[in-house]
Amino acid sequence: MFGKRGNEGFGKGGAKAPVAAPPAAPTAIMERSAAPVLSEPAAQPSRPQPAAQPARRRAPRAEDYYDTKSQVFSALIDTIDLSQLSKLDTESAREEIRDIVNDIITIKNFAMSIAEQEELLDDICNDVLGYGPLEPLLARDDIADIMVNGAGQTFIEVGGKVEESEVRFRDNAQLLSICQRIVSQVGRRVDESSPICDARLPDGSRVNVIAPPLAIDGAALTIRKFKKDKLTLEQLVRFGSITPEGAVLLQIIGRVRCNIVISGGTGSGKTTLLNCLTRYIDSTERIITCEDSAELQLQQPHVVRLETRPPNIEGEGEITMRDLVKNCLRMRPERIIVGEVRGPEVFDLLQAMNTGHDGSMGTIHANTPRECLSRMESMIAMGGYTLPAKTVREIISGSVDVIIQASRLRDGSRRITHVTEVVGMEGDVIITQDLMRYEIDGEDANGRIIGRHVSTGIGRPHFWDRARYFNEDKRLAATLDAMEKQ
């Protein structure tokens, strides 16, 4: 039967190929299979979906399973012509692989149940066409983060809690091969000479890889997943992240073109909240986004997406976030959105906010709104600017209108804890006022934090005139009144 496939263009030999060929080493298998499939874009237009149910948990596998898989994989690679396979679309390639693997199992007479055979088929298809053992985790929409600590240990975050997964890799070589396959899709590389890499999956999920020799126990892979269904403010209200009145307040803030900085710690939901706020930007506006890894999912028709570039192997060709922000000022933007501000580019963003690009947004790592302002000062100093401290604070207070603080609480829940206005300066101090904050009352019997969003009683925010200009003053007044009554 393999001879027939050879005549059709897939087989490289006769029927003896899968039977007589000795099992190749797992490392050689992955090295031989990864490159040809990636050489043609048609082989992997998008991440293939596994045939198994995404939410189904598999029992831990014995060593015999991996030995059998290695033998079948070796026979498959010796039988199939990967250069021909790369010319097929994903579904056709998957069906071709499944047919040949079924033939190999029959010829070699492996004792396997139907369920075990289906799992083996899925795993081998994922190894050749997808991301190997990661595919079942990538298919689950309830997972927020995937953390691979070498070949034998994988953790996932579900519902705000980190737990160990049963997924593991055959060896560190397979893990590194999959890491290289991921980063090569966006034109980046990871190996001993360049062991640290930031990349993204086709669906926008953020990927970080740190490879040996920096990672001692094998490559460390971290994936921050993007949900297939984009979150909205209405859904954040259902989750308890903010009250309905608070959601209306955020809508108004985005609508009236306030300059917004979203502050929060790692995993607190800054990028998710930024995506929610961008939904209320008018469809007629020209928006330019600057990101290290393209994650934002804007729905407006007039969007230009820019992404930084790391240096090449000679250490040249790097394009930094600051280069992007400075360049996008020449592209006639109406709003500039910076995915994450972490360095001197904050000065260029503040200059843009203060020179006619109202409604610009960005995120920053900080634990409180006051700390967010201090972080901006320190990042401006990192850029080598020798401006007086008062001048720097005047630039910040004149540029930023609202700071929205997102926090991940100790029970794993995410809350918007502050909506804070930057009012101005008094002497050398930046003055802020909270429009809304989250107060923790305690916790229930299950350890879930009990709290509530409260209004601070401010009836006339500093951006009141801006709201009136956009004809949102009545809705703003009604929202603040409703917040205060509650």
SULCORGI-V343744 format. One record per pair of residues at least 24 apart in sequence whose C-alpha atoms are under 7 Angstrom apart, sorted by the first residue. I is the first residue (numbers start at 0). GAP is how many residues later the second one is. If there is no record, write none. Layout:
[[I/GAP] [I/GAP]]
//
This chain:
[[9/70] [9/71] [9/74] [10/68] [10/69] [10/70] [11/67] [11/68] [11/69] [12/66] [16/61] [16/62] [17/57] [17/58] [17/60] [17/61] [17/86] [18/89] [20/54] [22/48] [22/51] [23/50] [25/44] [26/146] [26/147] [28/45] [29/144] [29/147] [30/146] [32/95] [33/94] [33/147] [35/46] [35/47] [35/50] [36/45] [36/49] [39/46] [39/47] [41/44] [41/45] [41/46] [41/47] [42/43] [42/44] [42/45] [42/46] [42/47] [43/46] [43/85] [45/156] [46/83] [47/42] [47/82] [48/90] [49/72] [49/85] [49/86] [50/71] [53/82] [53/85] [53/86] [54/85] [59/106] [68/51] [71/29] [71/32] [72/51] [75/25] [93/31] [96/28] [130/47] [132/34] [132/35] [132/36] [140/86] [143/80] [143/81] [144/78] [144/79] [144/80] [145/76] [145/77] [145/78] [146/74] [146/75] [146/76] [147/72] [147/73] [147/74] [148/70] [148/71] [148/72] [149/67] [149/68] [149/69] [149/70] [150/24] [150/67] [158/253] [159/252] [159/253] [160/251] [171/46] [171/47] [174/44] [175/43] [178/30] [198/94] [199/93] [203/90] [203/91] [204/90] [205/87] [230/45] [231/44] [232/43] [240/173] [240/174] [240/175] [241/173] [241/174] [242/210] [244/234] [244/237] [244/238] [247/231] [248/227] [248/230] [250/26] [250/29] [251/220] [253/26] [253/27] [254/25] [254/26] [255/210] [255/211] [255/214] [256/101] [256/102] [257/100] [257/101] [257/143] [257/144] [258/94] [258/99] [258/100] [258/101] [258/102] [258/140] [258/141] [258/142] [258/143] [259/99] [259/100] [259/101] [259/102] [259/140] [259/141] [259/142] [259/143] [260/100] [260/101] [260/102] [260/141] [260/142] [260/143] [261/100] [261/101] [261/102] [261/141] [261/142] [261/143] [262/100] [262/101] [262/102] [262/103] [262/106] [262/109] [262/140] [262/141] [262/142] [262/143] [263/100] [263/101] [263/102] [263/103] [263/141] [263/142] [263/143] [264/100] [264/101] [264/102] [264/142] [266/141] [267/138] [267/139] [267/140] [267/146] [268/137] [269/93] [269/136] [284/49] [285/47] [285/48] [285/49] [286/46] [286/47] [286/48] [286/49] [287/40] [287/45] [287/47] [287/48] [287/49] [288/47] [288/48] [288/49] [289/31] [289/34] [289/35] [289/47] [289/48] [289/49] [290/47] [290/48] [290/49] [320/24] [324/24] [334/24] [334/25] [335/24] [335/25] [336/24] [336/25] [337/24] [338/24] [339/24] [342/36] [342/39] [343/35] [343/36] [343/38] [343/39] [345/30] [345/33] [345/34] [346/33] [349/46] [349/49] [352/46] [353/44] [353/45] [367/37] [368/34] [368/36] [389/38] [392/37] [393/31] [396/25] [396/27] [396/28] [396/33] [397/26] [410/36] [410/37] [410/38] [422/39] [454/28] [454/29] [456/27]]
//
